[in-house]
Amino acid sequence: MKRMRSDAKKEARNQATLSKLRTLNKKLTQAAAEPAKAKTVASELVSAYDKAVTSGAIPRGRADRRKSRIAHFVAKLSKKK
């Protein structure tokens, strides 16, 4: 019984974290037109991925891979200037 209660709390916390990550990801793709804004959103997103790893919501490797892709995306945007 106690395990079920704690699992429900963890699931809710993880779902909130994953939802925040998806929202920030969408913001980044929408900010693609403005490289300066995209850079700030990207740094927010990278920070959110690090926090998600710390809380155990996602594995370290997945976060690292996505952060790398974000960095490439932002670099490509700033090159287009």
C-alpha positions, 0 to 999 in steps of 0.5 A: 500500500505504501509503495503504491502511494509513493509510486503515484507521487513519483509518477505525478512528479515525473509527468510534470517534469516531462510535460515541462520539457515538451513545452520548452521544446515546442517553445524552442522550435517556435523561437527558431525565427529569432536566434537570440530568443532561441538561445535563451530558450535553449539554455532554459531547456538544457537546465531543465534536462539537467534537473530532470536527470537529477530528479530521476525522471529521465536517464542521463544518456537521453538527456545528453543526447537531447542537449547535444541536438539542442546545441546543434540546432542553436548553432545552425540557427546562429549560422543562418544570420 
